Amino acid sequence: MKTFEELGVAAPILKAIQELGYVSPMPVQEEVIPYLLGQDNDVIALAQTGTGKTAAFGLPILQKIEVEDYQPQALVLCPTRELCLQIADDLNDYSKYIDHLRVLPVYGGSSIESQIKTLKRGVHVVVATPGRLLDLMNRKTVDLSHIRNVIMDEADEMLNMGFTDSINAILAEVPASRNMLLFSATMPQGIAAITKQYMNHPKEIVIGNKNEGNKNIRDIYFMVRAQDKYLALKRIADFYPNIYAIIFCRTRKETQEIADKLIQDGYNADSLHGELSQAQRDYVMQKFRIKNLQLLVATDVAARGLDVDDLTHVINYGLPDDIESYTHRRGRTGRAGKTGISISICHIREKGKIKEIERVINKKFEKGVMPSGKEICAKQLFNLVDQIEKVKVNEEEIAELMPQIYRKLEWLDKEDIIKRMVSLEFNRMIDYYKDADEIETVDEKSSRKDREGGRKRKAEEGFVRFFINFGKTDGLYTNQLIDLVNKCVPGKVRIGRIDLMEKFSFFEVEEKEARRVEKCMNNFEVDGRRIVVEEAQEKGEGKGKEKERKRRSTAQKRFERANGKPGKQSFGDKKRKKK
C-alpha cells in the first residue's frame, strides 16, 4: 500500500491530513488521487458511501488550485444542503495550510445575498446544490468560465431527486476542456446518459464490484407478522444496548408514528422527514450527530446528505421499493473500514425482494432469530457491568461525600449493593419482558399455510372467530375491516385477532356479541356484493376456493329467502379488483 506522499500529495495538504489522523490512503483514494493530479482525465468512480470519497477528489483539486486567481476553479455538485456543508468543511480542513484558499458552500435555505457577497470577494472552490447554483447563474452572480474540475458527488442521488435538467443547464456553462469526476454508489441509466454527453473517454474506477455491497456490513432480515413489526423493532433496539442507528420508514406519517411510539416507550429517539422546517431538521440532525439521540427515524429523502461515520446499525422498517435505495441505506453504516449491521424487518411478501437485493449486491442475507426477553435482559445487564468496570472515577470531586455514603450503606454487604444497583437500573425492562409474549418469526411454508387457511386456529378465550368473504384483493385491510364491523353493527363491538387472506379473512369478536355481529353483517353488501359472515371451524377453516364458494352459496340462498334488500356499505372507498 502506498502512502499519501507517494501518491503525489503536496506538503501543505499532507501536513493538514496528518493532523486529522489520516495515516494511509483508502482504496478509492489510492486509485483516484494520482489520476486526478494529471491533466485531461475524466473519471467515473463507483464506490459506496463512507469509503473516503471526499479526500479522493478533494486533495487533488485543492492541490491544483492557483490561489492568486480569485475565480471559481473547481465546482463540486452534491444533492443536499447537509452534504454540501460537510464537503465544504472537509475541504477547509484539508486546505488549512494553503494560505488564502477560499471554499464557498452554496445551498438553499440560507441567505442568497450573503453567498453573492462572498462570490464577489472571490472564491476558488464552489460546493453547491444544483438548485441554488442555477439560481445564482440566472442572476449572473457566479462565473463558471474558469472551472477546471467538476465533481458530481452522489450523482445517482441527484438524479433520483429530479436534478437532471438543472445539472444539464450547469454543465452547459462550464468549459469543455475541464476535467470531470463523477462519484456514484450505483450505475443507473441516467448516469450513463451524462457520461456520454459530458465526459471524454472517462476512466472507470470501481471499488469492489459494480453495485456490490460493502463487505464490512452484515445484512440480516427478520420475517415477522405485520402486527409484530414495532415489537420486533423494540426487541432489536434493546438487544443492542449501545445502538446508534437510523431507522428508515417509507412515509412521513409512518416515520412520525414510529418515532412517537419509541419516545413514549422511553427510547432516545426523534424523527426526520419532509414536513419539518429547516430549523427543526438542523436541530434534530445536530442532536443525532453529537449522539444525544440513539435512534433517528427517517424517510429516505430526509436522510440524504446526513453524514455520520459511527452508525452501528441501519434498520429498514420494511424494505424500500427500489434496490438502489437499499444500497444507499446500508451504506450509511460500516464506513471508513468499520463494521456495521443492516437489519430489515420484513413481511413474507418481501421475500422475493430480498432475493433480488442479494443478487444485485452479490451478498446473502442472514435470517435473524428474534432474541428472547431473557436474552435481551442478560445483554443489557452485562453491558451495565461492563460500563461500571470502565467508568472513570474522579477521586477528588467525590472524596468529601464518600464518608457519608459509606455510613448510609454500611448495613448492606457487597452482594446486596450490586443486586440493588442492578434492580434500580433494570426492574422496568425485566418486568416488561417477564410478561411479554415471544415474537414468532415467519417462514415461507408456515406463512403459505396461513394464507391458504389450512392451519388450525383457535379463537382467543372469550371470543368467537368468524369467516368473512372479503380479503386483500378486495382492498380490505385491518382498519377497513374494523370500520366495516362498526358501520354494520350498532353499538360498540370489541374486535380481537384479525387474519387477512388474499380472497377472504377471519376476525374475532367477544362471545356475547357474536350472534348480533353475524346477524347484522349478513344484512349488508359492499359495492353490490353481499357480505357473508359465518363462524369459522377449528379444523379445515377455509380449504381454498371450493370451501369459500360453498359458504358463499349457502349464505346467498339464505338471503334470497329473506325479505327486504340488504343495506350497502363500503370500506376505504376501494373497489373490488377485477380479475
N, C-alpha and C positions, 0 to 999 in steps of 0.2 A: 504494500500500500504506500502511495506517495504522500509527501507532506504538502501543506498549502504552499510552502516556499517552492517546492519542486513543480507545482502546478503553474507557477509564474505570478503568484500574488505579491504585490509590491509591499515594501517595508511598512509604510504608514497604516495600511489596511491590516497587514499581518499583526502589527502591534495591537490594534484595536480588537481583533477577533481572539487573540490570545488572552486578553483581559476578560473577554466574555466567556472564556472556558473552552474555546474550540481547540481541539488537540490534533485530530487527523480528519481528513475530508470524508464525508459520507459518499456512498456510491454515485449518487446523482451529481454531487459537486465534483467528484473526480472526473466524471465524463464530460460535464458541461463547461466548466471553467476554462480549460485550455482552448476549447473550440471557440467560445465567445471572445476570448482575448485576441483571436485572429480577425481577419477582415473578410467582408462579404460572405459571412457564414450564417445561413438561416437554419434554425434548429426546431424540431418538434420533439419535445421531451415528454414521454408518458411515464408518470410516476405518481404514486399515491400521496395524499395529503400527509404532511408531517415527515417527509423524507429529506428535508433540508433544502427545499427549492429556493427559498428567498436568498440564501447565501450563494446558491449556484448561479443565479443570474445577477444578484446584487453586487458581488465582489468584482466581477469583470466590468460591468457597466460603470461602476464608480471609478475604477482604475483608468477607464478610457475618457473620463470627463476632462475637458480643458477648462480649468477653473477660471481663467482670465476672461472667458467668453460667457457673459451672464445671460445666456439664452437657453431655453429648454433643449437639451441634447439627448435625453433619454425619457421615454414615456412607458409607464407601467399601467396597464389596464387590468382592473380586477372587478369582481361582481358586486361587492358590498362595501358599505362605509367602514365596517369593522375591520375587514381585511385590508382596506386602503390605509387605515391608520396604523395597523400592525406592520405592514410593509414599510411605510414611511419611518416608523420608529426604528425598525431594524436597520434600514439604510443609514439613518442618522448615527446609530451606534457603530456601524462599520466604518463610517467616514469621520469618526471622532478626531483623527489626527490629520485630516486633509483640511487645511485652513480655507475658510470662506466658501466651502461647498454647500449649496443650499438644496434641500429637498422639500417639495411642497405637496401635501395631500390635498386632493380636490374631490369633494364629495357633497352630495345633497344633505340637507338637514342642518347646515351651518351657514353662516353669513357669506353670501357670494361676493359682497363688497370687499370684505377683508381678504378674500382669495385674489380678487382682482388687484388690490393694492400690492400684495406680495408679488404677484406676477410682474407688475410694473417695475418693482425694485430689482427684479432679475432672479431667476432660479435656474438650476442646472438639471434637476430631475423632477418630473411631474408624475405623481402616483394618483390615478384618477378612476372614478367610476364613470362608465360611458355617458350616462345621462347628464351629469353635471359638466363634464368636459365638453359635450356637444353644446350645452347652453353657453359656455364661455366662448366657444368657437363662433356661435351665432352672434354674440355680442362683440366679436372682433377683439377680444381682450387676451387671447392666447395665440402665440405664433408657433406653429409646428414645423415651419420650413427648415429648421436646423436640426431636426431629430435624426439621430444616427442609429439609435437602438429602440426597437419597440418590443415590449414584453407583454404577452397576454397570459395572465395567471388565472388558473381555474377556468380555462376557456370553455369547457363543457358546461360549467355552471352559468356562465354569461349567456350562452346560447339558450339554456333551459329557462332563463329568466326573461327571455324575449329581447335581448340587446343586439340581435343580428343587424338590424337596419342602422342602429347607432354606430356599431363597430365599422360597418362598411363606409359610413359617412366620415368617420375619423381617419380610417386608413387611406381614404382617397386624398386626404390633405397632407400626409407625410411624404417626404421624398422617396422616390422609387429606389434610390441607392441605399436606403437604410438596411441594417440587419434586423431580422425579426426572430423572436423566440416565442414559441407557443408551448405553454405548460398545460397539461390536461391529465386527469386521472383515468378518463375513458376516451374512446375514439368514436364519437357519434358521426352521423352523416354531415352535420353542419361544419364540423372541424375540417373534414376533407374538402369541402367547398372553399373555405377560407384559405387553406394551404395552396389549393390550385390557383386561386385568383391573386393572392398577395405574396406568395413565397417562391423563391427561386431555387429549385433543386434542394429542398431542405434535407439536412441530415436528421434521421430519426434515431433518437436515443431512448431506449426502453429499459427502465429499471425493473427487473422481473420480467414477466410476460405481459402482453397487452391485456388490460383489464383484470389482470391477476390480483388476487387479494394479498395483502401483507401477510407474510408467513409468521410474523410475531403475534398475530391475532387469532385467538380461538373463536370459532363460530359455533354457538350452542343454540339449540332450539328446545322449547318446552311446548308440547302439544297438549292443550287443556281445553276444557269446555268454555264456551263464551262467557257463561256466568261466573267462571272462576278466574278470569283474567286478572282482575285487580288483586284478588287474594294471592295469586301467583306472583304478581309484581311485589307485593309486600314481603312475601317469603324470600324472594331473591334479594331484595334490599337488606333484609335482616340477616341473611346468610353471609353477606359480605360487610362486616362492621365498618370497614374503612372505605366503603364505596364512594367514588367521586364520578358521577355519571350524568350523561344526557339520556333522557327517556323520550324517544320520538313517537309522536302520535300523528294521525292522519289529518285531523281537522282542528280548527281553533277551539271549537266547542269541547271536543274530547280532551284537548290539551288543558284547558282551564278546569274541566271537571276532575281530571286525574290529579292535577296539582292541588286543587281544593281538598280532595279526599286525603291526599298524603299529608297536607298541612294539618287537617283535622285529626289525623291519626298520630300526630306528633313527630313527623319527619321534617327534616331541614330541607324544604323544597320550595320551588317557585315556578312560575310559568313564563314562557316566552313565545309570543305569537303576534300576528299582524295587527290585532286590534289595540295593542299597546302603543302609547305615544313614544316618540324618540327618547324623551327624558325617562320614561318608565323602562324602556329597553336598556338604556345605558345603566340605570340603577341596578336592574336585575343582573345584567352581564358583569358589572363590576363586583357585585356580591359573589357571583359564581367564580370569577377569576381569582379572587382572594380567598376562596374556599369558605366563605360564610354560609354558602349553600353546598349541600352534598349532592342534591338531586335537582336537575333542571329539566322540566318537562317542556318540550318544544316541538313546533312543526318544522318540516324540512326547510321551508323558506326562511323562517325566523332565525334558524341556527346557522344559515350560511354566513361565512366570514367570522364566526366565533372561533378564535384561535386559542386553544388551550392545550398545553402539551402533556399534562399529567393525568388525563382521564383514565380511570381504571376500567370503566365499562361503558359500552353503548347498549342501551336496551330498546329494542323495537317492540312497541306495544301493538303488535301486528306488523306484517311485512308491507313495505311500500309497493305501489303499483308497478314501478319500473325498477329494473336491476341496477341501473346507474345510481339511483337514489340510495339503494342499499350499499353500494360501493363507497359512496361519499359518507354515509353514516358510519360505517365500520372504520373508515379511515381516520376518524377523529380520536380513536384510541390506538395504542400500540405505536406511538410516534417516537421519532428520534431514537430508534433502536430499542425502545422499551416494549414490554409485552402488554397486551390488552385482551379484553373479552367482549365479544359482540353477542348479546343474548337476544333471541327472538321469542316472544310469547305468541304462539300461533294457534289457529283453529285448523281442524282437519282439512278444510277446503284449501288451505295454503300449502298442502303437502307438495303439489306439483310445482308451486313457485319456488320452494326450497330446492328441488332438484334442478330447476332452471338456473338458479343462482349458483349452485355448486358447479354446474357445467361452465358457466362464464368465468367464475373466479378460480376455477381449477382447484377446488378445495372442498373437502367433505365437512358437512355439519356434524357436530356431536349431538346425539339425542340426550337431553338433560333428564335427570331424575329429580323430581321435586323434593327438596330437603324436608325432613320431618320436623315437627316442633321441637322434639328432643335434640336433634342435631343442631338446629338454629340456636337454641339456648346454650348448648355447650360451646358453640363457636363464639358467641357473644361473651360468655363468661371468661373463656381463655384469652380473648382479646383484652378484656379488662385487666386480667392478671398480668398480661404482657405489658400493658401501659403502666401499671403500678411498678413493675420491675425497672422500667426505663425512665420513670419520671425524675426530673431534676429537682433536688431538694435545696432550697435556699435557706441554709442553716441560720444565717444572721437574722433574716427577717422574721423567722418563726421562733427563734430561741426563747424570747421572753414569754411567749404564750405556752410553750410546751409543758412547764411545770403544772399549770392549771389543767391542761388537757390530760396529763398523766394521772393527776388526782381524780379527775372526773371519771376516768376509765379504769382505775386500778382494781375495781372489783371484778372486771372481766379478764379472762385469760386470752392468750393469743388466738386460739381457735374460735372463741366467741366473737372477738372483734372481726375476724375475717368473715365469719358467717353473716354477721350483721351488715358489714360493708357490702357484701355480695347481694344480700336481700334488699338493702336500700336501693341499690342500682337496678336490680332485675326483677323485683316482685311483679311489676306490671306485665313484663314480657312473659315471665313464667306462667302467670295466671292466664294470659291470653292463649298461649299455646297449649296449656293444660286442657282447656275446654274446646279448642278449635278442631274442627274436622280436618282430616288429612285431605289434600287435594289430589284427585285422581288424574293422572296423566292419561292421554288418549292414544291408543294405537289405531292403525288403519283398519284392522279387522274388526275390533270391537266397535269402532265408530260406524263401520258399514252396517253391522248387525243392528246397531241402534237406529240408524237412519231407516232401515227396512222394517223396523218394528218387530224383528224376530226375537229380541232379547226380552226376557221376563222382567217385568217392572211392577212392583207393588206400590200402591198408594201409601203416602205417609199416614201414620196413625191419626185417626180422627178426620181423614179426608177421603173423598171418592174420586177416582180417576176416570175422566171422560175422553172419548174419541170425538174429534170434530173433522169434518170432511174438507178442510181448507189447510193449505200448507204454504211453504215459502215461495213456490212457483205462482201462487195466487197473490203474492205481495203481503202475506200475513207474517208478522214478526211479533215478538213478545209484547211490545207496547200496544200494537193494534189488537192483539187478542184480548188483552186486559180491557181496552176501550170497548171492544165488541161485547164482552160479557156485561160490562156496566151499562151499556146502551140498551141491551136486550132484557136485562133482569132488573126490575125495580128494587130500590133499596141497596144496602151495602152488602157486597159479597167478598168474602176473604178467599183469594186465589193462592194456591200453593205452587208446586212444581209445574213448569211448562216445558214440554219437549216438542220442538218444531221439526217436522219431517218435510220432505220436498212436496208431497201432494196431500198430506193430512197431518194432523197434530194431536197431542194429548195435553190435557190440563187437569189440575186437581182443584177441587173446592171442598169446603167443610161439609161433613156428612149432613148436618142439619139443613143445609141449603141445597143439597144435591138434587132432590126431586124438583124443586122450584126452578133451578137453573136449567135442568133438562127440558122441562115443560115450556118455559118461556123462550128459550133459544130456538127450539124447534118450531116456533111460530113466526120466524123471521127469515128473510133471504138477503143475500149480498150480490149486488149487480145482476139481479134476475136469477140467481142460483140459490136454491133453498139450503139453509143451514141444517146439517144433520149432526145431532149430538146424542151419543149413546154411551152408557157405562162401558168402560174398557174391560176386557177379560185379562186375567192374570197370565194365562198361557196363550201363546199364539196371537197376541194382540196385534192385528194388522199384518196378516201374512200376504202382503203385496197387493197387487191391483184387484185380484179376484175378491179378496176379503172386503176391500173398500167398496167394490161395486155392489156386493150383496147387501152391505149395510145401507148404502145409499138407496138401493132399490126398495128395501123394506120400509125405510123411512118415507120415501116418496109415496108409496102406496097408502101409508097411514095418513099422509097429508091430503091425498086425493079423496079419501073417505071423509075427511074432516070438513066442517062448514066454515066458510069465510076464507078470504085470501090472506096469505101471510104478509106481515109487515116487511118493509125494506130497511136495511141497514147497510153500512159500508165501513171499511177500515182504511184509514190513511188516504182515502180518495184514490186508492190504487186499483186499477182494473186487472182482472184476471188475465194472465199471459196466455196467448193463443198458441197452440202447437202448430 
